[in-house]
Amino acid sequence: MFALKRVRFQLPEHEIIWKKEVEAHHAVKSNYILPLIESGIWKTRSGLSEGCLVLPYYKNGTVQLK
């Protein structure tokens, strides 16, 4: 199972911020940061762009006790 984070871009700046988030996921490898499995951008029927991040699913949330 996976978690899907969807972000609708209302302004061009939002897409730039989203791309920086994707870059940050790729740049940092840590047990404290969720690994990014996949990402993508596409146009919706309304003409807006939308970005998605596919992340691991954690049944009890992202804060896990070890």
TORGU-722243 format. One record per residue (C-alpha): residue in three letters; x, y, z. Coordinates in Angstrom, 3 decimals. Example, Ala and Ser with C-alpha at 12.3 -4.5 7.8 and 13.67 -1.06 7.14 Angstrom:
BEGIN
ALA/12.300/-4.500/7.800
SER/13.670/-1.060/7.140
//
This chain:
BEGIN
MET/0.000/0.000/0.000
PHE/1.070/3.548/-0.722
ALA/0.113/7.075/0.306
LEU/-0.632/9.650/-2.393
LYS/-0.031/13.356/-1.810
ARG/-1.875/15.482/-4.379
VAL/-1.191/19.193/-4.821
ARG/-3.203/21.403/-7.175
PHE/-1.152/24.317/-8.490
GLN/-3.149/27.555/-8.407
LEU/-0.153/29.662/-9.482
PRO/3.021/28.921/-11.483
GLU/5.039/29.505/-8.286
HIS/3.302/26.534/-6.652
GLU/4.722/24.180/-9.266
ILE/8.226/25.551/-8.622
ILE/7.831/24.945/-4.863
TRP/6.555/21.404/-5.540
LYS/9.564/20.646/-7.769
LYS/11.866/21.813/-4.946
GLU/10.102/19.395/-2.572
VAL/10.739/16.546/-5.022
GLU/14.405/17.575/-5.330
ALA/14.721/17.646/-1.536
HIS/13.331/14.101/-1.282
HIS/15.947/12.907/-3.778
ALA/18.793/14.826/-2.102
VAL/18.248/13.603/1.470
LYS/18.472/9.980/2.539
SER/17.496/9.627/6.188
ASN/15.483/7.313/8.409
TYR/13.598/10.434/9.540
ILE/12.361/11.456/6.069
LEU/9.816/9.475/4.072
PRO/11.338/8.061/0.887
LEU/9.781/9.286/-2.337
ILE/8.694/6.356/-4.494
GLU/7.387/8.277/-7.519
SER/6.280/11.760/-8.550
GLY/4.521/13.329/-11.493
ILE/2.742/16.410/-12.857
TRP/-0.221/16.550/-15.218
LYS/-2.989/18.870/-16.391
THR/-6.478/18.400/-14.966
ARG/-9.672/18.699/-16.995
SER/-10.088/22.228/-15.671
GLY/-6.719/23.186/-17.192
LEU/-4.869/23.502/-13.880
SER/-1.721/21.513/-13.212
GLU/-1.548/18.986/-10.400
GLY/1.433/17.261/-8.805
CYS/1.464/13.927/-7.013
LEU/3.940/12.264/-4.698
VAL/3.762/8.531/-4.001
LEU/5.082/7.733/-0.524
PRO/5.096/4.639/1.693
TYR/1.877/4.051/3.632
TYR/2.057/3.860/7.427
LYS/-1.085/2.513/9.066
ASN/-0.496/4.447/12.323
GLY/0.728/7.675/10.734
THR/4.228/8.787/9.814
VAL/5.515/9.039/13.384
GLN/6.485/5.488/14.299
LEU/7.969/4.188/17.530
LYS/10.826/1.719/17.304
//
